[in-house]
C-alpha cells in the first residue's frame, strides 16, 4: 500500500508517516520548506519505503503534476496546516486567506488530484486532519483557523457522500492541542501543564494518539466508517 502524507516530516504528520512505514506501507511525505527537518525525518525512519517530496500544496498545478507522476495510491492523509492568531479587527484579511488556503483549499487540491488514483485502489482512504476548533472557538483571535477547520469537516462529508460509490472512505480526525516540537517551541512547560489540567484526561495529546486513529481509519476494520469527524481530544469538548 502507498500513502501520501502532507506535512509528513514533522509533528503529527511525521508520527503518521512512521506508523505507516512500521505497518509495511510505502510513504511519500510532503513538506513545503524546511529541508533540514525533512532530511532529519528521512534519517530517523531510514527506510526505502519512506520518501520525502518538497511541494507547496496550495499550488494547484504543482499538486496536479505530483499526483499525475504517481502510478498508484491507497491512502491520502491531509495533515499540513498553519495558524495565524490575532483579534479579528487587527487580523489582515490576507492572513485569513493564507490560513484558509493552507488548511482547507490545499486539502481540496490534494483530494481532487488523488481521487483518480484512489478509485483504482482496493482499500482507498482519505483522512483529513482538522482540530477541536472546528467545533468550538476555545480562545479569541482564531477566525481564519476555526473557520478553516470547520470547512475541513464539511469537505470530508461532501467527499464521503460523492465518492462512497467508489468505496473511497473519507473521514476527519480532530485533535486537541498535541505535544509536538512546535507546541513546545511556543508554550512553556508551565503553560503546557496548565492547559493539561483543564482537560478531563489530565494531559495533552501525544502524536501517537492521533496516528493510532488514522491507522485504524485506513484499515479494512474501518470500512463502514464514512464521513465522520473523530474527536481525539481527551474530552476537552465536554468542558
Beta strands, then each sheet from edge to edge (+ up, - down):
strand 1: 2-6
strand 2: 26-31
strand 3: 50-54
strand 4: 75-78
strand 5: 125-129
strand 6: 169-175
strand 7: 178-179
strand 8: 205-206
strand 9: 229-232
sheet 1: 3+ 2+ 1+ 4+ 5+ 6+ 9+
sheet 2: 7+ 8+
end
